[in-house]
Amino acid sequence: MENTGGTQEHDVVVIGGGAAGLSGAVALARSRRSVLVIDSGAPRNAPAEHMHNFLSRDGLPPRELLALGRDEVVSYGGRIVSGRVGAVERDGDGFLVRASSGVVRARKVLVATGLVDELPEVPGLRERWGRDVLHCPFCHGWEVRDQRIGVLATGPMAAHQVMLFRQLSDRVVLLRHTGPALGELAEEQLRARGVETVDGVVEQVVSVADRLVGVRLAGDRDVALDALVVAPRFVARADFLAPLGLHPVDEVRDGHVIGSAVPSGPAGATAVPGVRIAGNVTDLSGQVITSAAAGLMAGAALNGELVNDETAAAVAALREPFSHEAERRLAAVVAGGRRHGL
Ligand SMILES: Cc1cc2nc3c(=O)[nH]c(=O)nc-3n(C[C@H](O)[C@H](O)[C@H](O)COP(=O)(O)OP(=O)(O)OC[C@H]3O[C@@H](n4cnc5c(N)ncnc54)[C@H](O)[C@@H]3O)c2cc1C
């Protein structure tokens, strides 16, 4: 870390301290980069009690994985602060990161802010989210195997979700709710797999003693259930990138907008050199382990960019030993080395 005109400068500022951001920060800190993670403390899977499909950590509470990751970042010299980033702007050959915790300068930026699940507006649903109102068969499907599972249709993906949960239970019901007509083939598939369908709009998710027990439809008809599957709209958390000209774009599946994500290329490259992105903010179907892997790749790529910048500066200094610019660049490289105890 360096002070430039009163503003702290870091090799990399990581925005978001979930699986993607912390994993990128570890890779950078282990490469002796000064890293600052700014995190607002609202990881997407916080409502869930346990995390699954993370090899060797199955069933770990999500917050415990993050606590372990934070310890690793800090053990290699990285810093983590609580704060919400409101804007990232260009600043010469780097960036200014404006956060509720203060303004810092970054040579490079790693964005790992995840997404927001916008849930269907049905009374009683939000309170059960991540517990017995679910969306992902890989995250919680095993836990509801053989149970009575209702799938709330709000878009064309409902038939696909039904089939994924039908793999886990033969007591799956499609609640047609506000979903579109499914088409002959999908209807035939539902019949063939023994999936009951229920017409009518769901007006209430019913819970008793802190457990979902079913849904109530218009006309006071009840359907008894143990779990309800929904399709949230997945919205990237990326407003603060607007000053850089980076914006989320709609993601369409089967002609239906399922959410928005910031586009990226290999190793999380964005349209802005020096800014890379990883995790759910760019990959809506990313899981914890794939988000962590993407963070690692993006962090490693940013370290590579810094190595290239520093090597170019050192070569320029070597070729022009007496020029003022060369002296300035050499001094910057030497200062960088001193910062890392070299
Ligand atoms: C209920 C539920 C259960 C799930 N269960 C599983 C499971 O069992 N297994 C699995 O693999 N996946 C599961 N997932 C998916 C999993 O949550 C995501 O894949 C994972 O969290 C993505 O990691 P991430 O680092 O991209 O984002 P996140 O984990 O969401 O982390 C993003 C971080 O960035 C911070 N942030 C956001 N905006 C800003 C800002 N402007 N400034 C500073 N910080 C900011 C947030 O506070 C958050 O801490 C589940 C999802 C849900 C909704």
The ligand as an SDF file (V2000), in Angstrom:
LIG
                    3D

 53 58  0  0  0  0  0  0  0  0999 V2000
  -30.4000  -19.4880   -0.7340 C   0  0  0  0  0  0  0  0  0  0  0  0
  -29.1900  -19.8630   -1.5510 C   0  0  0  0  0  0  0  0  0  0  0  0
  -28.4820  -21.0200   -1.2450 C   0  0  0  0  0  0  0  0  0  0  0  0
  -27.3660  -21.3790   -2.0030 C   0  0  0  0  0  0  0  0  0  0  0  0
  -26.7250  -22.5430   -1.7040 N   0  0  0  0  0  0  0  0  0  0  0  0
  -25.6300  -22.8870   -2.4120 C   0  0  0  0  0  0  0  0  0  0  0  0
  -24.9570  -24.1220   -2.1260 C   0  0  0  0  0  0  0  0  0  0  0  0
  -25.3470  -24.9020   -1.2530 O   0  0  0  0  0  0  0  0  0  0  0  0
  -23.8480  -24.4180   -2.8700 N   0  0  0  0  0  0  0  0  0  0  0  0
  -23.3980  -23.6000   -3.8610 C   0  0  0  0  0  0  0  0  0  0  0  0
  -22.3830  -23.9210   -4.4800 O   0  0  0  0  0  0  0  0  0  0  0  0
  -24.0400  -22.4380   -4.1530 N   0  0  0  0  0  0  0  0  0  0  0  0
  -25.1240  -22.0640   -3.4500 C   0  0  0  0  0  0  0  0  0  0  0  0
  -25.7720  -20.8970   -3.7450 N   0  0  0  0  0  0  0  0  0  0  0  0
  -25.1830  -19.9970   -4.7730 C   0  0  0  0  0  0  0  0  0  0  0  0
  -24.0990  -19.1530   -4.0980 C   0  0  0  0  0  0  0  0  0  0  0  0
  -24.6960  -18.3220   -3.1330 O   0  0  0  0  0  0  0  0  0  0  0  0
  -23.3470  -18.3190   -5.1270 C   0  0  0  0  0  0  0  0  0  0  0  0
  -22.8940  -19.1410   -6.1650 O   0  0  0  0  0  0  0  0  0  0  0  0
  -22.1330  -17.6110   -4.4920 C   0  0  0  0  0  0  0  0  0  0  0  0
  -22.5250  -16.8990   -3.3440 O   0  0  0  0  0  0  0  0  0  0  0  0
  -21.4830  -16.6640   -5.5060 C   0  0  0  0  0  0  0  0  0  0  0  0
  -20.3500  -16.0900   -4.9170 O   0  0  0  0  0  0  0  0  0  0  0  0
  -19.9300  -14.5810   -5.2680 P   0  0  0  0  0  0  0  0  0  0  0  0
  -18.6340  -14.3510   -4.5640 O   0  0  0  0  0  0  0  0  0  0  0  0
  -19.9980  -14.3520   -6.7240 O   0  0  0  0  0  0  0  0  0  0  0  0
  -21.0670  -13.6430   -4.6320 O   0  0  0  0  0  0  0  0  0  0  0  0
  -21.5530  -13.4640   -3.1200 P   0  0  0  0  0  0  0  0  0  0  0  0
  -21.3230  -14.6910   -2.3340 O   0  0  0  0  0  0  0  0  0  0  0  0
  -22.9570  -12.9680   -3.1810 O   0  0  0  0  0  0  0  0  0  0  0  0
  -20.5910  -12.3550   -2.5430 O   0  0  0  0  0  0  0  0  0  0  0  0
  -20.6440  -11.0360   -3.0180 C   0  0  0  0  0  0  0  0  0  0  0  0
  -20.1800  -10.1100   -1.9050 C   0  0  0  0  0  0  0  0  0  0  0  0
  -20.0430   -8.7800   -2.4570 O   0  0  0  0  0  0  0  0  0  0  0  0
  -20.5940   -7.8580   -1.5450 C   0  0  0  0  0  0  0  0  0  0  0  0
  -21.0140   -6.6490   -2.2810 N   0  0  0  0  0  0  0  0  0  0  0  0
  -22.0420   -6.5100   -3.1440 C   0  0  0  0  0  0  0  0  0  0  0  0
  -22.0970   -5.2450   -3.6190 N   0  0  0  0  0  0  0  0  0  0  0  0
  -21.0670   -4.5730   -3.0300 C   0  0  0  0  0  0  0  0  0  0  0  0
  -20.5980   -3.2350   -3.0990 C   0  0  0  0  0  0  0  0  0  0  0  0
  -21.1870   -2.3260   -3.9100 N   0  0  0  0  0  0  0  0  0  0  0  0
  -19.5420   -2.8890   -2.3540 N   0  0  0  0  0  0  0  0  0  0  0  0
  -18.9290   -3.7980   -1.5420 C   0  0  0  0  0  0  0  0  0  0  0  0
  -19.3300   -5.0910   -1.4490 N   0  0  0  0  0  0  0  0  0  0  0  0
  -20.3760   -5.4590   -2.1790 C   0  0  0  0  0  0  0  0  0  0  0  0
  -21.7540   -8.5980   -0.8850 C   0  0  0  0  0  0  0  0  0  0  0  0
  -22.0800   -8.0230    0.3530 O   0  0  0  0  0  0  0  0  0  0  0  0
  -21.1810  -10.0110   -0.7620 C   0  0  0  0  0  0  0  0  0  0  0  0
  -20.5210  -10.1900    0.4760 O   0  0  0  0  0  0  0  0  0  0  0  0
  -26.9300  -20.5460   -3.0490 C   0  0  0  0  0  0  0  0  0  0  0  0
  -27.6500  -19.3840   -3.3570 C   0  0  0  0  0  0  0  0  0  0  0  0
  -28.7690  -19.0520   -2.6300 C   0  0  0  0  0  0  0  0  0  0  0  0
  -29.5280  -17.8130   -2.9950 C   0  0  0  0  0  0  0  0  0  0  0  0
  1  2  1  0
  2  3  1  0
  2 52  2  0
  3  4  2  0
  4  5  1  0
  4 50  1  0
  5  6  2  0
  6  7  1  0
  6 13  1  0
  7  8  2  0
  7  9  1  0
  9 10  1  0
 10 11  2  0
 10 12  1  0
 12 13  2  0
 13 14  1  0
 14 15  1  0
 14 50  1  0
 15 16  1  0
 16 17  1  0
 16 18  1  0
 18 19  1  0
 18 20  1  0
 20 21  1  0
 20 22  1  0
 22 23  1  0
 23 24  1  0
 24 25  2  0
 24 26  1  0
 24 27  1  0
 27 28  1  0
 28 29  2  0
 28 30  1  0
 28 31  1  0
 31 32  1  0
 32 33  1  0
 33 34  1  0
 33 48  1  0
 34 35  1  0
 35 36  1  0
 35 46  1  0
 36 37  1  0
 36 45  1  0
 37 38  2  0
 38 39  1  0
 39 40  1  0
 39 45  2  0
 40 41  1  0
 40 42  2  0
 42 43  1  0
 43 44  2  0
 44 45  1  0
 46 47  1  0
 46 48  1  0
 48 49  1  0
 50 51  2  0
 51 52  1  0
 52 53  1  0
M  END
$$$$
